[in-house]
Amino acid sequence: MQPELKKALETLGLNRNEIAVLMVLLEDSPLYAARIAREAKLNRTTTYGVLKLLAGKGLVSADTKKGATRYQSIPPEQLPTYIERRRDALAETKEQLSEIIPQLELVRSKGKVLPKVQFFEGEEGLKQAYEDTIDNNQEKFLRDITGIDAVYTKLDQKFVEYYMKKRAKLGVQCIDLVPESEWGRRSKSDDAKYLRTTKFLPAETNFDAEVSIYDNKVGIFSYAQENPVAILIEDRTISDMMKKLFNLLEQAAK
């Protein structure tokens, strides 16, 4: 699969299975579902569901001959136009959402809608949770306890760089407590660039997760490659307790 095409399809919001099926059909159409499933490395039931989703998005069509259904993608030469059209539609949707956000915030402030816990699943969900730690950080201060080795070995490095640059640009300062390791020392060397102060915990405390504490929230991030997840807890009592525990750890860190 060409990386550029995969990236373009991801920007449309297609998931991994949708991209796999579409790529099979872009390379060879029309095809029966059995062959699509085999080449996309999916089971038959999943493949039918994915084909239905892609058809709903206008990327796949079907024809039936003698009781057998074959599927085909839009012609490859039409893909750039489709992508551009979808981007325009997404941009319009974003603008519409921006207009109603003040109304949603008003409802939230009145206590009618007040989510206390948010759960995010998968790589994209993890990224969205990270955005909250800087976009909705009124005190412009972040307290992190980070399994630093996992950050550099299990996360998308383009996103890591994007996130740290954005955090610095927004003026969000950070104290990061990390296990002392080669990756930890490498991270510390960039402290000035990213408005960060890195302090070391004992090397044996390494872990594949992170805790972020800010405002009245606590974020817990798991870097498990098979199923990364994040949980954001919005509660003043819990965040105050975690800030005090963080302060104790910071005093012991070096």
C-alpha positions as CSV (number, residue, x, y, z in Angstrom):
1,M,0.0,0.0,0.0
2,Q,1.3,3.4,-0.9
3,P,1.9,5.4,2.3
4,E,0.7,8.6,0.7
5,L,-2.6,7.1,-0.3
6,K,-3.1,5.4,3.1
7,K,-2.6,8.8,4.8
8,A,-5.0,10.5,2.4
9,L,-7.7,7.9,3.2
10,E,-7.1,8.2,6.9
11,T,-7.8,12.0,6.7
12,L,-11.3,11.1,5.4
13,G,-12.0,9.2,8.7
14,L,-11.7,5.7,7.2
15,N,-10.7,3.1,9.7
16,R,-8.1,0.3,9.1
17,N,-10.6,-2.2,7.8
18,E,-12.2,0.2,5.4
19,I,-8.8,1.2,4.0
20,A,-7.8,-2.4,3.6
21,V,-10.9,-3.3,1.7
22,L,-10.9,-0.1,-0.4
23,M,-7.2,-0.7,-1.4
24,V,-8.0,-4.2,-2.6
25,L,-10.8,-2.8,-4.8
26,L,-8.7,0.1,-6.1
27,E,-6.1,-2.3,-7.3
28,D,-8.6,-4.7,-8.9
29,S,-12.4,-4.4,-9.5
30,P,-14.9,-5.8,-9.6
31,L,-14.4,-8.6,-7.1
32,Y,-16.6,-11.1,-5.1
33,A,-16.7,-10.7,-1.3
34,A,-14.8,-13.9,-0.7
35,R,-11.7,-12.7,-2.6
36,I,-11.9,-9.2,-1.0
37,A,-12.0,-10.8,2.4
38,R,-9.1,-13.0,1.6
39,E,-6.9,-10.2,0.2
40,A,-7.8,-7.7,2.9
41,K,-7.2,-10.4,5.6
42,L,-10.7,-10.1,7.1
43,N,-13.4,-12.6,7.8
44,R,-16.4,-12.7,5.5
45,T,-18.9,-11.1,8.0
46,T,-16.6,-8.2,8.7
47,T,-16.0,-7.7,5.0
48,Y,-19.7,-7.4,4.2
49,G,-20.1,-4.8,7.0
50,V,-17.2,-2.8,5.7
51,L,-18.5,-2.9,2.1
52,K,-21.8,-1.6,3.3
53,L,-20.1,1.3,5.1
54,L,-18.0,2.1,2.0
55,A,-21.0,2.0,-0.2
56,G,-22.8,4.5,2.1
57,K,-19.8,6.8,1.6
58,G,-20.0,6.6,-2.1
59,L,-16.7,4.8,-2.4
60,V,-17.9,1.3,-3.4
61,S,-20.8,0.1,-5.7
62,A,-22.2,-3.4,-6.3
63,D,-23.7,-5.3,-9.2
64,T,-25.5,-8.6,-9.2
65,K,-25.3,-11.1,-12.0
66,K,-26.9,-14.5,-11.9
67,G,-27.5,-14.1,-8.2
68,A,-23.9,-13.3,-7.4
69,T,-22.8,-9.9,-6.2
70,R,-19.5,-8.3,-7.2
71,Y,-18.1,-5.1,-5.7
72,Q,-16.0,-2.3,-7.2
73,S,-14.5,0.9,-6.0
74,I,-14.9,4.3,-7.6
75,P,-12.3,4.7,-10.5
76,P,-8.9,5.5,-9.1
77,E,-8.7,8.7,-11.2
78,Q,-11.8,10.0,-9.4
79,L,-10.3,9.5,-5.9
80,P,-8.5,13.0,-5.7
81,T,-11.8,14.7,-6.6
82,Y,-13.7,12.6,-4.0
83,I,-11.1,13.4,-1.3
84,E,-11.2,17.1,-2.0
85,R,-15.0,17.1,-1.9
86,R,-15.0,15.3,1.4
87,R,-12.5,17.7,2.9
88,D,-14.7,20.6,1.9
89,A,-17.7,18.9,3.6
90,L,-15.7,18.3,6.7
91,A,-14.5,21.9,6.8
92,E,-18.1,23.0,6.6
93,T,-19.1,20.7,9.4
94,K,-16.3,22.0,11.6
95,E,-17.5,25.6,11.0
96,Q,-21.0,24.6,11.9
97,L,-19.9,22.9,15.1
98,S,-17.8,26.0,16.0
99,E,-21.0,28.1,15.8
100,I,-23.0,25.9,18.3
101,I,-20.2,25.3,20.8
102,P,-21.1,28.4,22.8
103,Q,-24.7,27.0,23.1
104,L,-23.4,23.7,24.3
105,E,-21.1,25.3,26.9
106,L,-24.1,27.3,28.2
107,V,-26.1,24.1,28.7
108,R,-23.1,22.4,30.3
109,S,-22.6,25.4,32.7
110,K,-26.2,25.1,33.9
111,G,-25.6,21.5,34.9
112,K,-27.8,19.9,32.4
113,V,-24.9,18.2,30.7
114,L,-21.8,17.5,32.8
115,P,-19.8,14.4,31.8
116,K,-17.6,13.3,34.7
117,V,-15.7,10.5,32.9
118,Q,-14.7,10.2,29.2
119,F,-13.3,7.0,27.7
120,F,-11.2,7.0,24.6
121,E,-10.2,3.8,22.7
122,G,-7.7,3.1,20.0
123,E,-4.8,5.2,18.6
124,E,-7.0,8.1,17.4
125,G,-8.9,8.1,20.6
126,L,-5.7,8.4,22.6
127,K,-4.6,11.4,20.4
128,Q,-8.0,13.1,21.0
129,A,-7.6,12.7,24.8
130,Y,-4.1,14.2,24.6
131,E,-5.5,17.2,22.8
132,D,-7.8,17.9,25.8
133,T,-4.7,18.2,28.1
134,I,-3.6,21.4,26.3
135,D,-6.7,22.7,24.5
136,N,-8.8,22.7,27.8
137,N,-6.0,23.5,30.2
138,Q,-6.9,26.9,31.7
139,E,-4.1,27.0,34.3
140,K,-1.6,26.4,31.4
141,F,0.2,23.9,33.6
142,L,0.6,20.1,33.2
143,R,1.8,17.6,35.7
144,D,2.9,14.4,34.0
145,I,4.1,11.0,35.3
146,T,5.3,9.3,32.1
147,G,6.6,5.9,31.0
148,I,9.0,7.7,28.8
149,D,10.5,4.6,27.0
150,A,7.0,3.7,25.8
151,V,6.4,7.2,24.4
152,Y,9.4,6.8,22.1
153,T,8.9,3.1,21.2
154,K,5.1,2.7,21.0
155,L,3.5,6.0,20.0
156,D,3.3,7.7,16.6
157,Q,6.4,10.0,16.7
158,K,4.8,12.5,14.3
159,F,2.0,13.0,16.7
160,V,4.4,13.2,19.7
161,E,6.3,16.0,18.0
162,Y,3.1,17.7,16.9
163,Y,1.7,17.6,20.5
164,M,4.8,18.9,22.2
165,K,5.2,21.7,19.7
166,K,1.5,22.7,20.1
167,R,1.8,22.5,23.9
168,A,4.8,24.9,23.8
169,K,3.0,27.2,21.3
170,L,0.0,27.4,23.6
171,G,2.2,28.3,26.6
172,V,1.4,25.2,28.6
173,Q,4.3,24.5,31.0
174,C,5.0,21.0,32.1
175,I,6.7,19.1,34.9
176,D,7.4,15.6,33.7
177,L,8.4,12.8,36.1
178,V,10.0,9.9,34.2
179,P,12.0,6.8,35.0
180,E,15.7,7.5,34.5
181,S,16.7,5.8,31.2
182,E,18.5,6.7,28.0
183,W,15.1,7.8,26.5
184,G,14.5,9.9,29.7
185,R,17.8,11.7,29.3
186,R,17.1,12.3,25.7
187,S,13.8,13.8,26.5
188,K,15.2,16.0,29.2
189,S,17.7,17.5,26.7
190,D,14.7,19.1,24.9
191,D,13.2,20.6,28.0
192,A,13.9,24.2,27.1
193,K,12.4,23.8,23.7
194,Y,9.1,22.4,25.0
195,L,8.6,24.6,28.2
196,R,9.2,21.5,30.3
197,T,11.1,20.4,33.4
198,T,12.0,16.7,33.5
199,K,12.8,15.0,36.7
200,F,13.9,11.4,37.1
201,L,12.2,8.6,39.1
202,P,14.1,5.3,39.8
203,A,14.8,3.4,36.6
204,E,13.0,0.3,37.9
205,T,9.7,2.2,38.0
206,N,9.3,2.1,34.2
207,F,5.8,1.5,32.8
208,D,3.8,1.7,29.6
209,A,1.4,4.4,30.6
210,E,1.1,8.1,31.6
211,V,-0.9,10.1,34.1
212,S,-1.6,13.8,33.3
213,I,-3.0,16.2,36.0
214,Y,-4.4,19.6,35.0
215,D,-7.1,22.0,36.1
216,N,-9.8,19.8,37.7
217,K,-9.0,16.8,35.5
218,V,-6.9,13.6,35.6
219,G,-6.0,11.8,32.4
220,I,-4.8,8.2,32.4
221,F,-3.2,6.9,29.2
222,S,-2.3,3.3,28.4
223,Y,0.1,2.6,25.6
224,A,-0.8,-1.0,25.2
225,Q,-0.2,-1.6,21.4
226,E,-3.0,-4.0,21.0
227,N,-5.6,-1.7,22.5
228,P,-4.4,1.8,23.6
229,V,-6.9,3.6,25.8
230,A,-7.3,6.8,27.7
231,I,-9.6,7.9,30.5
232,L,-10.3,11.6,31.4
233,I,-11.7,12.1,34.9
234,E,-13.2,15.5,35.6
235,D,-13.5,16.0,39.4
236,R,-12.0,18.6,41.6
237,T,-11.6,16.3,44.6
238,I,-9.7,13.7,42.6
239,S,-7.5,16.2,40.8
240,D,-6.6,17.9,44.1
241,M,-5.6,14.6,45.6
242,M,-3.5,13.7,42.6
243,K,-1.8,17.1,42.6
244,K,-0.7,16.5,46.2
245,L,0.5,13.0,45.4
246,F,2.4,14.4,42.4
247,N,4.0,17.0,44.6
248,L,5.3,14.3,46.9
249,L,6.7,12.4,44.0
250,E,8.3,15.5,42.6
251,Q,10.1,16.2,45.9
252,A,11.6,12.6,45.8
253,A,12.5,12.9,42.1
254,K,15.9,14.2,41.0
